[in-house]
Amino acid sequence: MSGQRLKTQFHRLYSHFSGQDSDTTLQEIAEILFCTRRNVRMVMNKMADKDWIDWHPAVGRGKQSRLVFHSTDSELQQSYARKLVAQGKLEPALEALNNDANMLAQLIQEQLGVSTQQGKQVVRLPYYRSFGDLNPLLPLRRSEQHIVRQIFSGLTRIDEIKEEVEGDLAHHWEAISPRHWRFYLRPAIRFHNGKLLQCQDVVATLNEVKQQRLFKHILTVESVAAYTIDIYLKRDDVHLPTLLADTSAVIQPEEMLTHRDLDALPVGTGAYKVIQNDKQRLKLEAFDQYYGFRAMIDIVDIWILADFDVFYLKPDAEELEAGKNTITSRLHLDEGCNYLMYNRQTGLANNEDWLNYFSHRFSTLAMQCLLDQPKFSELRLVNAYGLLPGWVHNPAISVSAIQPPAKRTVTIAHLQDHPIYPLIVEKITQLLSDDDLKVKVLALTTAEMLSGKQSSKVDIWISGMSVFTKRDDAILPWLYNFDHLYRAMPSDDFKVMDSLIAKWRSDKTLPFPAHDIGFLLVQSQQIQPLFHAWLGVDNTGELQGMTSNSLGWFDFTSVWRKPV
């Protein structure tokens, strides 16, 4: 008899006697369980072996036997559901619990955190959406960028603590000239599929990468000797090693670059390899042949819990109410913001009156007043007056633009599967409707948002930016990110920004013009900052070395667990 069949039989028995210890007969139980007297003995013995009941059969015809319950129906139900949860089968577990979502949430909570299974240290984390494709050459959201950094390696990387450029796949490099760089690769590096890293993998990857605007000044990439890569540029770039630390420039096997069907299960050379990635979970396993220090946590298992808000990565309510010191000791303010970007090329905002109207109507203070305040606090939002925390670049908006110039339909696009953007859309729609304007809303994937296919139809984009470090040049990848800003910005303004960056690239003594660019974008009303957010993970103390990074996660390779 299967385990589930035996549980069904127990449920019938338990329900009939209301969970009360009872005197009964073999015939009565046979009728309850719809089976023969012979099978009753087998079923009752199996239940007794599992310690669900005590069964004391009477000797002699007509004598009553004694039935004693050791488990309740709900305990057995939870035990079965708990087993399904451990296997990641959340939908069957919910069905086994009679669709009791609160009970399922409790069982999930039991399984999260740190555990040891078959001698391996496992960390289970909750997340509110699936990850989808993890191809570094595709548009990626903040969390995907973090995961990619655990899976792949670039020629260089930026140390999260020191925020300095250091070697990764390349152990040394030199500038032959401002337009000619040479990188020396580490030998005997393996991809997760066992293949040895070859120079041609680097050449092929960078040839794909240079199609992006951020890397378009790369002219050619060549392998000039064993483990040696030469990069020739169209114009000076004294900061190329920093640029190559970007997520887009991590190295993939040459043969994988064109296999889009494998984007969900990418192959890199990083400390962790992907062994599962679907709508239920993302599972990473430490790569034993990693060329650096092997990760101390064996499995990182991220569960996708879309229907359970309780599992956003956040401290609990008491910790948030404890005051600012508690928050900042656990979290840090996002290096970035949620913002509105206006289409000043082909949208309504290419008219100054419309641009002034939008900017006045959707100020950060106006949006905060409209948002539900408990929700505002729950999402850990604070008002933004510039792209990064501490920047104050908001322009003075004329009150004369308080009414829309005409009756039109305003098209708004935002990233789907996000906790904040639908709330912002709702409030913007409310404001526009108050002014007798119609609204069309597009919920887009990251690829759709950044592909440019919808650009000419969109008036306002709701999006966000986060940078990996506090370095001034950390916003550079976002400025060129798949030409999203380029397609929305007047060409003259973009040329000004582009020339500032080109000047910095050619002179090592110049600081990156981050403030100048931030001022240009916000003062021109191209970007309207709305909110910064507190990011981080709820560190229960089980893991050592857990420090939230600028992407709201923690470096999986740096944490470990003390033996109990």
HELIX and SHEET records of a PDB file:
HELIX    1   1 GLY A    3  PHE A   17  1                                  15    
HELIX    2   2 LEU A   26  LEU A   33  1                                   8    
HELIX    3   3 ARG A   37  ASP A   49  1                                  13    
HELIX    4   4 ASP A   73  ALA A   86  1                                  14    
HELIX    5   5 LEU A   90  ALA A   96  1                                   7    
HELIX    6   6 ALA A  101  GLN A  111  1                                  11    
HELIX    7   7 ARG A  142  ILE A  151  1                                  10    
HELIX    8   8 CYS A  199  VAL A  209  1                                  11    
HELIX    9   9 ARG A  213  PHE A  215  5                                   3    
HELIX   10  10 LEU A  240  LEU A  243  1                                   4    
HELIX   11  11 THR A  247  ALA A  249  5                                   3    
HELIX   12  12 GLU A  254  MET A  256  5                                   3    
HELIX   13  13 ARG A  260  LEU A  262  5                                   3    
HELIX   14  14 ASP A  309  PHE A  311  5                                   3    
HELIX   15  15 ALA A  317  GLU A  321  1                                   5    
HELIX   16  16 LYS A  324  ARG A  330  1                                   7    
HELIX   17  17 LEU A  348  ASN A  350  5                                   3    
HELIX   18  18 GLU A  352  ARG A  361  1                                  10    
HELIX   19  19 THR A  364  LEU A  370  1                                   7    
HELIX   20  20 GLN A  373  GLU A  378  1                                   6    
HELIX   21  21 VAL A  399  ALA A  401  5                                   3    
HELIX   22  22 TYR A  421  ASP A  434  1                                  14    
HELIX   23  23 THR A  446  SER A  451  1                                   6    
HELIX   24  24 SER A  455  LYS A  457  5                                   3    
HELIX   25  25 ASP A  472  ILE A  475  5                                   4    
HELIX   26  26 LEU A  476  LEU A  479  1                                   4    
HELIX   27  27 ASN A  481  ASP A  483  5                                   3    
HELIX   28  28 HIS A  484  ALA A  488  1                                   5    
HELIX   29  29 SER A  491  SER A  506  1                                  16    
HELIX   30  30 ALA A  514  GLN A  523  1                                  10    
HELIX   31  31 PHE A  556  SER A  558  5                                   3    
SHEET    1   A 3 SER A  22  THR A  24  0                                        
SHEET    2   A 3 SER A  65  PHE A  69 -1                                        
SHEET    3   A 3 ILE A  53  HIS A  56 -1                                        
SHEET    1   B 5 GLY A 113  GLN A 117  0                                        
SHEET    2   B 5 LYS A 120  TYR A 127 -1                                        
SHEET    3   B 5 ILE A 299  ILE A 304  1                                        
SHEET    4   B 5 ARG A 281  ALA A 286 -1                                        
SHEET    5   B 5 TYR A 272  ASN A 277 -1                                        
SHEET    1   C 2 THR A 156  ILE A 158  0                                        
SHEET    2   C 2 VAL A 165  GLY A 167 -1                                        
SHEET    1   D 4 ALA A 170  SER A 177  0                                        
SHEET    2   D 4 HIS A 180  LEU A 185 -1                                        
SHEET    3   D 4 THR A 228  LEU A 233 -1                                        
SHEET    4   D 4 ILE A 218  ALA A 225 -1                                        
SHEET    1   E 6 HIS A 332  LEU A 333  0                                        
SHEET    2   E 6 ILE A 527  LEU A 535 -1                                        
SHEET    3   E 6 GLY A 336  TYR A 342 -1                                        
SHEET    4   E 6 ILE A 460  SER A 466 -1                                        
SHEET    5   E 6 THR A 409  LEU A 415  1                                        
SHEET    6   E 6 LYS A 438  LEU A 444  1                                        
SHEET    1   F 3 HIS A 332  LEU A 333  0                                        
SHEET    2   F 3 ILE A 527  LEU A 535 -1                                        
SHEET    3   F 3 LEU A 381  ASN A 383 -1                                        
END                                                                             
